[in-house]
Structures are given as structure tokens and as C-alpha cells.
Amino acid sequence: MSKLGNLGARLHRGEVGYDFVGNRKLWYGVSILITITAILGLTVRGLNMGIEFQGGAVFTTPKTSVSVAQTQTYAEEAAGHDAVVQELGTGGMRIQISGVDTGKSDAVKQQLAKDLKVDSEKINADLVGPSWGDQIANKAWQGLGIFLILVVIYLAIAFEWRMAIAAFVALIHDITITVGIYALVGFEVTPGTVIGLLTILGYSLYDTVVVFDSLKEQTKDITKQTRWTYSEIANRSINSTLVRSINTTVVALLPVAGLLFIGGGFLGAGMLNDISLSLFVGLAAGAYSSIFIATPLVADLKEREPQMKALKKRVLAKRAQTAQGEPVQAQDDDEEYVDEPEDAAPAVVGPRHQPASRNRGRGRPSGKRR
């Protein structure tokens, strides 16, 4: 078995692990700092919205000997607005200018043809009206809102409302960071960006649900035992799925990194940046939030319940008695949580349900119990 596979097995068995829940305040602080930075970037720099959202024109020229930088200068002088220029594989230019309406597009087209020394009839112009852009933006926000509402309803039904709240906070965390990165680097926001954003939210939700499902299974009848608190079992759930989360995240990030750094950066295919950046940042943020934010937040909310407070008190009292060498009266239901020794590290272990063949489907031996 590989070292990573062996580590995953040991994490699942509770032999090793990291106390994610116990150190949650540290990760909350890191997330707050990252979120504040993203919000400041969004407030100060703002988003570079594409013409699909604010209207404008896209001019595609035939092959020209003029450089990209010089073409951008010509376009901004002709239109009086900022321009985004990309060199195409044919040797032509794709010139995107916001704020150009139908009446002005012909004049800009003629001036570009003159500056670039090409035939104006060979320059293709595509116009996007501002009203259409506003409609697209509104539809994008509506789609995002509906997605978040459905997520909360599903998690509240499938798990419980505390997990729904934690997942919602994690998703908002991922959205804020991704949008803030777009503002800081100045990449253009296009419909492809929105598609990428919705994609990474679905991925983040999947990663979170995997941990929640493990947590739900391991905390069944938790109040009937006195070995582990809810936070300790929550931490076990994170550790048992940690290698899986890392593997799926790395595998997903590799092709996206190829699009972003090789396709968009090295090869100059800038049109790939609008979707690849949202995928790259969102996938990384989603994996982070599912481990460091969502599950620790669920543990925080659950530990506020009276029955969980009482359970924690009983667990600590039992451990204190064990440490002092006093005899401890075990509960019958603790038999279903017996695969680890009493002195195992509580931050990385949790309940172990016995196979059905050992607990169910057969009667107990007759006579006195040994």
C-alpha cells in the first residue's frame, strides 16, 4: 500500500489525526482575514465586468502586423473607453470595448481599420446592448439565490438545520473569496465566470456533504455513551475523509491549473481565464471550507445544545475518574463504541459501530453474562 493510502487508512481508524475542531478559532481567524482582504479588493478595485453585463462592442480584425499593446492604444483613442485586446491564432485581434453603442460603433470600426491598416469590411463587429447585459446579470443573481435556497432546504431535510447553516456559511465564504480574487487580479467577469462559480459551489457542497454524512453516521445515539463528545466525533469525521478530500481536490485542480497557467498565461489564450480562475480559486476555497469551516461550525452549534453540554460533562467526569484510578461504571450502550482504548487521544477518535452480525441477528448466550 502506498504511503498516502496507508495514511488514509490510519486516519480512518483514528490512529493518527489533526485536531481541526479543537483549533477552529485559528482557522476562523484565517478565514476572516482572507474574507476581509477579498471584500477590500472588491470595494476598492471593483469587478471588471465584461460587455455581456454592461454592454459594448467586440471587433475581430483580420491578420495585422500591429502589436497588441499598440492595438489597445488605437482602440482606446478611437472609442474613448478602456479596451481589452487579445491576439488570435490567425494573427488577427479581438478588441473588446465597453460602453460603445450602435451609433458609435461604425466610427470606431473605420478608425481601427485606418490605424491597423486593414480593410474595414473585413472587421467583424458584435454589439451588446446595456439592457441585455443588465438582464443577464439579474438572471445570474437569481440563479445563485435559488441555488443557495435549495441547498439550505436540502441539507435541513437530509441532515439538520445546523448543518444547513454551516454549509450555507461555507458557500458564502467560497463565493466571497472567489469574487474578491477576481477584483484583486482584475480578470474580466463573463457568463463563463458565473458558470464556473456555480460549478465550484456544487463541488464545495459535495465535499461538505461527504463529511456531514460521516458525522451523521458516527453521532447516531451519541448521548447513550460517555466516551466521546460531539466535537471529538466531528473531528474524527474530518480526519476519516481527509485523504479523500485532498485526492479529489488535487485531481480536480490539475486540469484547471493547466487551463489557467498554461492556456491562459503561457499560451496567451486569455479567454480561458474568465472561467479557469473561478474554478481554480473556488475548488481550493471549497476544499478548505469543508474541512476548516463547515464541520467545526456544526460542532460549535451542536455543543450549545443542553444534551450535548450534559454529554460533555459526563465524558469529562468519566475521564477524570479514570485518570485518578477510580472504578468507573460503564453504560451498556458504550459497548457499541469499544474499538479504541480508554487512553486514546479524544481529538482524533470516535465511535466504532460493531458489524450487524455481532450485535444483531443473534441472541446473547444463555446464562450469566461474562
N, C-alpha and C positions, 0 to 999 in steps of 0.2 A: 504493500500500500504506500502511496506517495506520502511525503511529509504533510502536505496540506490535507490530504484525505485522513491521515491519522490524527491530525489536529482537530478536524471536524468531528471525528468520532469521539475524541476525548472531550470536546466541548459539549457534545450531545449527552454524554454520560455524566457530565458535571465534574469531571476530574480536574479540569482547568477552566479558567474563565476570567473575565474582567468585570468589575463591579460597575456596570453602566448606570444602574439606578442609584446606587449609593453616591456616585459622583455627578448626579444630574445637575446640581447647581452650577458646576463648572461648565457643562455643555449648554445649559440655559444661557449662561453669560456669553459664551462664544457665539451662540445663535443671535443673541440680542445685538452684539457688536456688528456682526455681519449684516443683520437686518437694518440697523441704523445707517451703516455705510451705504447700503443699497438705496434706502429712502433718500439720503442726502444726495446721492448721484442722480436719482430721479427728479428731485426738487431743483437742483442747481443746473444740471445739464438738460434734463428732459429727454423725451424719446424722439428719435429720428424717424418720424412716420413716413412710410412710403407713399407714393402717389395714389395707391389704391385706397388710402384712408383720407388723404387731404386734397386729392385732385392734382392734375398736372399733365405732362406730356412725356412720351418716350420716343426719341428719334433714333432710328437704326440706319447707319450710313454704310455705303459700300467701302471697299478697301481704300485706305488712305495712308499716306506716309507721315502724317502729323502724329506727334506723341500724345499719350493720354493726358499728361499734365497740360499741354498746350491746348488740347481739345476742350478740357474743362474750363480753361480761361476764356476761350472763344465762346463757349456756351453760356457762361455766366455774364459775359459782356453783352451778348445778344439778347438774353432773356431778362437780365436784371435780378435773377434769383440764383440761389445755390444750385449746383448741378452735380450729379453723380455720373461718372464716366467709367465704362468698362470696355476693355478691348476684347473683341470676339475672335473666335478661331479663324474666321475668314479674313481677318485683317481690318475689318470694319470696327465701328464704335457703336456702343449702346449708350445713349445720352439721356439721362433721366432728369427732368427739371420740374420742380413743384411750382404750383401757382400760375401755370401757363394755361390760358383759356383758349377757346376755339378761334377767337378773333385775332389773337396774338401769335398763334402757332405758325401761321403761314409766313409771317415776317421773320420769326426765329429760324424757320426752316431755310428761307432764302439766304439769310445771313450766314448760317452754318455751311451751306453749300459753297458760298463765296470764300469763307475762311479756310475750309478744308479742301478746297479745290476739287469738288466733286459735282456731279450733275444733281440738281435739286430734285429731278424726277425720280432719282434712284434712292432718295432718302425717304424711308417709311416713317410715318408719324402716327402714333396711337395716343388718343386723348382720353383722359378720365376726368369726369366732372366731379366737383366737390360734393354735390348732393349724393352721388352714388357712393363716394368714399365714406360719407357720414353714415349711410345706410349699412355699409359693410362693417363699420366699426361698431354700430349698435347691435348688429346681429352677432358679432363676436362676443361682446359683453353679455348678451342674453344667453348665448350658448354656454359661456363659462359659468354664469349664475345657475342655470338649470343643472349643469353637471355637478356643481357643489351641493345643491339641494338634494339631488338624487343620491349622492354619495352619503350624506348625513342620514337620510331616511333608511338606506340600505343597511348601513352599519348599526344604526339604532335597532333595527329589526333582527339582523343576523347575530349581533353581539349584545351591546347595551349602549345607553346614551353616553356614558363616559368615554367609551372607545370611539363613538361617533365624534364627540367634541375633540378628542385628541387627534384623530385623523384629519378633521377639518383644520385645526391649528397647524398641523404639519403641512397640509396642502397650501394654506395661505403663506406659510413660511417659504415653501418652494417657489410659489409664484412671485413673491416679493423679491427674493434673491435673484431669480432669473430676469425679471424686468429691470431690476437695479443694475445688473451687469450690462444689459443692453444700453442703458442710459450712460454708463461709465465708458464703454468702449465705442459708443456712437454707431453701432451697427443699425442698419435700416430695419424697421418693423414692417413686415409684409404679411399677407394672408398665410404664407408659409410659416412665419413665426408663430401665428396663432395655432396652426395645425401642430407644430412642434410642441407648443406649450400644452395643449390638450393631451398630446401623446405622453409627455413625461408625467403629467398628473395621473394618468391611468397607470403608468409604471410605478410611480411612487405609492399609489394606493395598493397595488398588488403586493409590493414589498411589505407594506404595513399590515395588510390583512394576513399574510403568512405568519408574522409574529403574533398577531392577535389570536389567530386560530390555535396556535400552540399554547398561548396563555389561557385561552378559554378551556382547553382540554385539561391543562395541568392544575387549574384552580377549581375544578369541579369538586364540591363538598369540602372546600378548603377549611371551613370553620369546624369540621369534625376531627381535625388533627391539631397537634401542638408542636410540630417540628419546625415549620417554616412560616414566615409572614408573607403577606401578599407581595410586597416589594421584592423579597428574595426569590419567589417563584417567577415574578415578572422578569427579573434579571436572568434567571435560568432560561426563560423562553427566548430572550435576545441571544444569549450565548449559543443555544442549541441550533439557531437558524443563522448564525453569524457568517459561517463559511459559505452557506448557500447565497446569502445576500451579496457577499463580496464577489463570488463567482459570477452571478448573473449580472452584477453591475459592471464588472471588468469586461465581460463578453459583449455587453451592450455598448460600452464606451469605445471599444476599439474601432469599429467601423465608423462611428460618429466622429471620433478624433481624426480618422483618415479624411472624412469629408471636410472637416473644419480646418485642419492644419496643412494637409497636403492639397486637397482640392481647392479650398478657398484661399489658402495662404501661399503655398509653394507654386501651384499651377495657375493661380490668379483667377479661378472661377468664383468670383465674388458673389454671384447669385446663389451659391450654396451656403453662404454664411448666415442668411436670414433664418434658415431652418436648423442648420447644424449647430449653431451656438446655443439656441434654446434647448435642443436635445442634449448637448454635452453638459451644460450647466444644470439643467433640470434633472438629468439622470443622477449626477453626483449629489445634488442637493436632496433628491428624493431618497437615495440610499442613506444619506446622513440623517435625515429627519426621522426615518422609520426606526433607526437604531437609537439615536440620541435624544429625540424629542417625543415622538408619539407614545412609545411604551412607558418611558419614565413619567410622562404626564398622566397616563392612565393609572399608574401606581400611586401618584400623588393624590389623584381624585378618589381612588378606592380607599386609601388609608385614612380618609376623612370619615368614612362610614363607622358608626358605632360598633358594629360587629367586627370590623377589621381592627379597630382600636383595641377591642377586647381580646381578639386573637393575638395581636402583637404583645399585649400584656401577659397573656398566658405563656406564649412562646419564650419571652424573656425570663419569666419567673421559672419556667422549667429548666432553662439553661443555667440560671443562677444556682438552682438546686443541684444540678449535675456537676457544676464546677466545684461546689462545696462538698461533694461526695455524699449528699443526702439521697436516700432512696426516692425514686420518682414513680408515681402510679401512672402507668401508660393507659391511654384510652384505647378501646377496642378498635376504633376506626383508624388508629395510627398504623395498623398492620398493612394498610394499603400504601404506606409511604415509607417502606423499610429498606430500600435498596442501598442507602448510604449510611455510614456510621454516624453516631451522635456528634462526634467532634469534627465532622466535615465542615468546610467553610460555608456558612449560610448564604454568602453573597452569590455563589455560583452553583448551588444545588437546588433541587426542587422535588416535588412528589414523583414517585415512581409507581404507576398503576401496575399491579400484577396481571399476568395474562388471564384471560377469562377461564382457562382450564384449571387454574389454581384457585380461583375464588368462586367460580360459578359452575353450574352444570354437574356438581357432585356434592354429596353430603359430607359433613365432617365425620371423622372416625368416631365410633361409639366409645363410650366410657369417658373417663375424666380427661380433660384437656391437659396436654403436657406443656 
